[in-house]
Structure formats: C-alpha cells, structure tokens
Amino acid sequence: MLEVVWLIPLLPLAGFAVLLVGGRRLGDPLAGWLATSAVAGSFVTSVLVFASLWHRHAGHRAFTKELFTWVPAGGLQVKVGFLADPLSMTMALFVTGVGALIHLYSIGYMRGDGRYPTFFVYMNLFAFSMLMLVLSDSFLLTFLGWEGVGACSYFLISFWFDRDTAASAGKKAFVTNRVGDIGFMLAMFLMFATFGSLQYSSVLGHAGTLSHTTATAIALLLFLGAVGKSAQLPLYVWLPDAMEGPTPVSALIHAATMVTAGVYLMARVNPILALAPGALTLIAVVGAVTALFAATVACAQDDIKRVLAYSTISQLGYMFLAVGSGAYVAAIFHMVTHAFFKALLFLGAGSVIHGLHDEQDMKRMGGLRRFMPLTASTFIVGWLAIAGFPGFSGFWSKDDILLNAWSKSHALWAVGAVTAALTAYYMSRQVFLVFYGPERWKTAEETEAAHAAEPHDAPWTMAVPLVTLAVLSVTGGVVNLPFHRLNFLERWMEPVFADRLRKVDVATGTKAVLLVAVLVAFVAGVLVAGAVYLARRVRERSMEPAVLRQAWGIDALYAGVIETPGLALSSWLAYVLDTKVIDGAVNGVGSTVRTAGARLRRVQTGYVRNYALGIGLGVVAVLAFMATRGAP
C-alpha cells in the first residue's frame, strides 16, 4: 500500500478541481459533502499507508515514491516525490483526520452562505497544500505546499471580504508570512550552494558534513520561516486578526494544521539542529517567551475566538520550547493532542456563535449550558484537556514538554509552569463567562424577542465532529504514555530522530515534585478564575488591565514603527514622486510635443498658393546660397 502514498494529496486536489468547475451546480450542501468525502478518502488512504509502514522493521520505515521531474534546470533536478516515514505519516493522519471532521462541521456551519461552494473550493485546496507540505521529499516541494497554505489562508481569512476587518486581516496574514518566508528561501539557497541539491535525502543525509557556522545559519533561517508560519514572537500579529474568517477556518488552519507547519519543519531538520546548539537554545527561549506572552494576553480578551487565538500562539510556544529542548517527540505529541482539543474548542466556539446568531463577545453570553448542553459538555472537555487536567490528552503532552524543559533549563521550566497556570486561568474564565453565570445575552432584548432568538445547539453535522474530537481530547494521550512499552509515539518516531533525542535524566522524586507543582498551578488557575467570574469576589476589570487587552501594545508599536512611516512613505511616493516627478516628466514631454505640434500645424494651411509661395522662396534661397558660395 505504500505505492499509493501519492493518492493522499491527490484526492483533495481532485475535489478542488471538481468544485472549481462544477461547485455552483452542486450547490448547498452537495459541494460540502463532495469536499468532505475527498478529505475523508485521503484519511482512509493515510491509514492504509500508515499500517503498511507500521508493519515494517524500524530501520526500514521510510519510503519514497517519485512521480516525475518537476524542475530540470542544470544542476537543480527536483522531482515530484512523496516521503512516507513516521514523521510525515503522523502529520498526514491528523491533518486528514481532523481536517475531515472540520469539513463535516462546515457543511452545517456554512449552510446558507452565498458563496458556499467557493468556501469548500478553498478548503480542499488548503488540504492539498498542507499534505504537499508534510509529504514532500524535498525542500522545494515543501516550499510549494508552504506557499500554498499561505495563499489559501489569505483566501479563507478574508472569505467575507465585504467586511473591511476581514479583508485587512487576510492581507496582514499574507504580508507577515512573507517576511518569514524570506528566511526559508535564503535557507534553500544556502543548502543548494552547499549540497547542490534540495532533496531531504541529500541535505539531511549529509548534514554531518556541515560546519558549525553553516549549520547555524541554515537552522536560524529556517526558524525565521517557522516563526512566521507558526505565529511566534515577533511575527505572531497576524493570527489573532485571522479570527475574522469563518470559525471552521480557525479550527482547520489556525489550530490543527497550518500553524503547526513551522514545528514540523524544525522537527524535520533535526540533523541540522543537532549541529547548532545555539540555534536550539534560541528556539527554546523564543518558544517559552511566546508561550508566556500570549497566555497573559488571553487572560483579558473578550472575543471568544480571540482568546483561543492567543491560546494557540501560546501552545505553539510550548511546541517550540520542546524542539529547543531537543524533545522532538514531545513537540509532535503536543502537536497531535493540540489538534484534538484546540480544534474542539474552536468548533465549540463556532457552535456558540452559531447558536447566538453571530455574537462573539463573552461578556454578552452566560448560562448557555442549559440551552446548548452538547456544545457545553464537549467544550468543557476541551477546556480540561488544554488546562492539563490529569488523564486528559493535554496533561500527558504538556507534562512531557515541561519535564524536558526542566532537563534543559530550570528557568525555562519555570516559564512553562507559569504559562500552565495562566492557561488554566484564562480557559476557566472563558468557560465560566460563556456557559455559567447570568444569561447576559437576554439583557439587550425584551423577553419575547429574547425567546425568539433563544440559543440552540448544533445540528448533527456539527455535533458529530464535536463529540469525536471530545473523545480524542480525552483519550489522545494514550499514544505516548510515559510508561514502559506504552510510549508508542516515541518508539514509532525513533527512526526519524535516532540518537538526536534528548534523554531525560531526572530522578523519580524530582519528577513527582514537578508533577505536583504543575497540578498546583492548574488548581490555582481554576480557583482564581472561579473567584473572579463565578463568585464575583474580585472586580472583573481589575483582572483585565488595558495593557493586556491591547496585547502589551505590540500592535500599536508596529503601527508606529512600520505602518505610520510606511503610509507616509507611500503617500509621498504616490502624490509627490509619482504625480509630480514621474507623471510630471511624462506629461511634460507630452505637453511639449503637443504645443510644438499645434504651432507647426499653423504652417499647414491647405492653400496651394501658400505652398507655391513656400516652394518659390525655397528655390530663391537655394540659388542665393549657391551664388554666394563661389567657385571651389
């Protein structure tokens, strides 16, 4: 079955092509069902390829399928090929699995939208691009998928482009990601100059020949690309605004797939990172600082999706902390569990928004568990998973990261532990504001009108993904339990990372103390949120300072340093240089020619007598010239 690995990205591409041509004829909901079937078929194919790979010996769990030569340019020979190995297939499984659930959810969520088929055109194209990114066997083909998900992100974030905020958010995401992509491109140039190839086998297979300086340069340039795609400091600013897109977009792109591409890339180039310890330390520090920064901001947001957006940035920071600590399996483990519970939370938020007729302000919600029991119960499961409740998937993966962080640096562990407490706090705050307390959504309407607009639970097409993801959020941790012979993911990934995995050497007593400390952080976060938003013992606004509501002023800083000077420069270029200098020169030439032509036109009177007179005068002038010239 390994030979059919190329079918995994082909099925969403086929769905995209059919919808592009006949989507309008299919309409609502057939277009959605076709798109969902394409991604579901891709998931089934991924399972079959995974099973075939699983039955191979660990040393032979890598299979490459080459289809044709894409770039035959002298020394640069790039083939369209797909790599099936433990890392790529793990990514493919959760991209297609979670992606299929989100497509199914979208059938109900997007129902009635005027551009319903177009939405699924973009969704299938995105799925194809993401699968190309994770399954490609070369950096250049990965970059094709990398840019593809960037373009689809722009299409989907600005899907409702008639809203100025959505159009601006799409452009912001596109431009910010291009900044990071410069790093990826420069890294490819450097790799080709060094190895004469961009194939993973050639570059990573011979990474040991790199000098420390070259390895560090490649690692840092690739990390710059990862920072843009995975929304880390300082290029995180696009992701919170990306919530302007439809909620399924937030779940698919900004929780489960696209934003994890940077983590995947760092894990893929682990042979290069092993030669650049300084780069690894920088990755860990950036991840830890981003995790803490985003968690503080999430504590003061009122938009239900914006809280989850900053939470995503924070959780991605955890993953980079793991990568920088050399704990690649822990990073992938958290990536998988995060896909489950964060997709669940976003879809749950979408169900709330759908049930409240597009209301997103949590301060205008409350008491919804009585009206939306299924949404409330599944959302609470997601809350417990991300907050680290013992036994849930997030508990196992986050604890794995923190243990590895302790092994690398106690300070990094401390930042991660504080972030864990803040995560429990802001997620508890969200649950309490949305599903508990007074029914604030009624206060703005009369009783009869409020009853007419009473919240309602999700239809079955939205409910099935919620329940499935809730089950995965509880049980997903079993893929890598920290017990003998139960660390399936670590043993599965061993051929990819080999001896480059950091071996955690922490005494059992220390592990117990660290675990208790994290559990105390979890309980403290929940209790503080309960005291503020349930018991009302503390004034809400005192816990939501303006500096956090404004994300520490980073956006304002960017506006002052980049946007304002940029607008001033653009205005000068448009209204001074372009209008007065460039247009002035062009218009001046045209005006000169037109004036000269107008004056010369007076000579052309159209009277024969005038022309005869002119000829006569010309003859006289010529004769006079000849007479005065004299003999030679």
C-alpha positions, 0 to 999 in steps of 0.5 A, a space after each residue: 500500500 505504500 505505492 499509493 502514498 501519492 493518492 493522499 494529496 491527490 484526492 483533495 486536489 481532485 475535489 478542488 478541481 471538481 468544485 472549481 468547475 462544477 461547485 455552483 451546480 452542486 450547490 448547498 450542501 452537495 459541494 460540502 459533502 463532495 469536499 468532505 468525502 475527498 478529505 475523508 478518502 485521503 484519511 482512509 488512504 493515510 491509514 492504509 499507508 500508515 499500517 503498511 509502514 507500521 508493519 515494517 522493521 524500524 530501520 526500514 520505515 521510510 519510503 519514497 515514491 517519485 512521480 516525475 521531474 518537476 524542475 530540470 534546470 542544470 544542476 537543480 533536478 527536483 522531482 515530484 516525490 512523496 516521503 512516507 516515514 513516521 514523521 510525515 505519516 503522523 502529520 498526514 493522519 491528523 491533518 486528514 483526520 481532523 481536517 475531515 471532521 472540520 469539513 463535516 462541521 462546515 457543511 452545517 456551519 456554512 449552510 446558507 452562505 452565498 458563496 458556499 461552494 467557493 468556501 469548500 473550493 478553498 478548503 480542499 485546496 488548503 488540504 492539498 497544500 498542507 499534505 504537499 507540505 508534510 509529504 514532500 521529499 524535498 525542500 522545494 516541494 515543501 516550499 510549494 505546499 508552504 506557499 500554498 497554505 499561505 495563499 489559501 489562508 489569505 483566501 479563507 481569512 478574508 472569505 467575507 471580504 465585504 467586511 473591511 476587518 476581514 479583508 485587512 486581516 487576510 492581507 496582514 496574514 499574507 504580508 507577515 508570512 512573507 517576511 518569514 518566508 524570506 528566511 526559508 528561501 535564503 535557507 534553500 539557497 544556502 543548502 543548494 550552494 552547499 549540497 547542490 541539491 534540495 532533496 531531504 535525502 541529500 541535505 539531511 543525509 549529509 548534514 554531518 558534513 556541515 560546519 558549525 557556522 553553516 549549520 547555524 545559519 541554515 537552522 536560524 533561517 529556517 526558524 525565521 520561516 517557522 516563526 512566521 508560519 507558526 505565529 511566534 514572537 515577533 511575527 505572531 500579529 497576524 493570527 489573532 486578526 485571522 479570527 475574522 474568517 469563518 470559525 471552521 477556518 480557525 479550527 482547520 488552519 489556525 489550530 490543527 494544521 497550518 500553524 503547526 507547519 513551522 514545528 514540523 519543519 524544525 522537527 524535520 531538520 533535526 540533523 541540522 539542529 543537532 549541529 547548532 546548539 545555539 540555534 536550539 537554545 534560541 528556539 527554546 527561549 523564543 518558544 517559552 517567551 511566546 508561550 508566556 506572552 500570549 497566555 497573559 494576553 488571553 487572560 483579558 480578551 473578550 472575543 471568544 475566538 480571540 482568546 483561543 487565538 492567543 491560546 494557540 500562539 501560546 501552545 505553539 510556544 510550548 511546541 517550540 520550547 520542546 524542539 529547543 529542548 531537543 524533545 522532538 517527540 514531545 513537540 509532535 505529541 503536543 502537536 497531535 493532542 493540540 489538534 484534538 482539543 484546540 480544534 474542539 474548542 474552536 468548533 465549540 466556539 463556532 457552535 456558540 456563535 452559531 447558536 447566538 446568531 453571530 455574537 462573539 463577545 463573552 461578556 454578552 453570553 452566560 448560562 448557555 449550558 442549559 440551552 446548548 448542553 452538547 456544545 457545553 459538555 464537549 467544550 468543557 472537555 476541551 477546556 480540561 484537556 488544554 488546562 492539563 487536567 490529569 488523564 486528559 490528552 493535554 496533561 500527558 503532552 504538556 507534562 512531557 514538554 515541561 519535564 524536558 524543559 526542566 532537563 534543559 533549563 530550570 528557568 525555562 521550566 519555570 516559564 512553562 509552569 507559569 504559562 500552565 497556570 495562566 492557561 488554566 486561568 484564562 480557559 476557566 474564565 472563558 468557560 465560566 463567562 460563556 456557559 455559567 453565570 447570568 444569561 447576559 445575552 437576554 439583557 439587550 432584548 425584551 423577553 419575547 424577542 429574547 425567546 425568539 432568538 433563544 440559543 440552540 445547539 448544533 445540528 448533527 453535522 456539527 455535533 458529530 465532529 464535536 463529540 469525536 474530537 471530545 473523545 480524542 481530547 480525552 483519550 489522545 494521550 494514550 499514544 505516548 504514555 510515559 510508561 514502559 512499552 506504552 510510549 508508542 509515539 516515541 518508539 514509532 518516531 525513533 527512526 526519524 530522530 535516532 540518537 538526536 533525542 534528548 534523554 531525560 535524566 531526572 530522578 523519580 522524586 524530582 519528577 513527582 515534585 514537578 508533577 505536583 507543582 504543575 497540578 498546583 498551578 492548574 488548581 490555582 488557575 481554576 480557583 482564581 478564575 472561579 473567584 473572579 467570574 463565578 463568585 464575583 469576589 474580585 472586580 472583573 476589570 481589575 483582572 483585565 488591565 488595558 495593557 493586556 487587552 491591547 496585547 502589551 501594545 505590540 500592535 500599536 508599536 508596529 503601527 508606529 514603527 512600520 505602518 505610520 512611516 510606511 503610509 507616509 512613505 507611500 503617500 509621498 511616493 504616490 502624490 509627490 514622486 509619482 504625480 509630480 516627478 514621474 507623471 510630471 516628466 511624462 506629461 511634460 514631454 507630452 505637453 511639449 510635443 503637443 504645443 510644438 505640434 499645434 504651432 507647426 500645424 499653423 504652417 499647414 494651411 491647405 492653400 496651394 498658393 501658400 505652398 507655391 509661395 513656400 516652394 518659390 522662396 525655397 528655390 530663391 534661397 537655394 540659388 542665393 546660397 549657391 551664388 554666394 558660395 563661389 567657385 571651389 
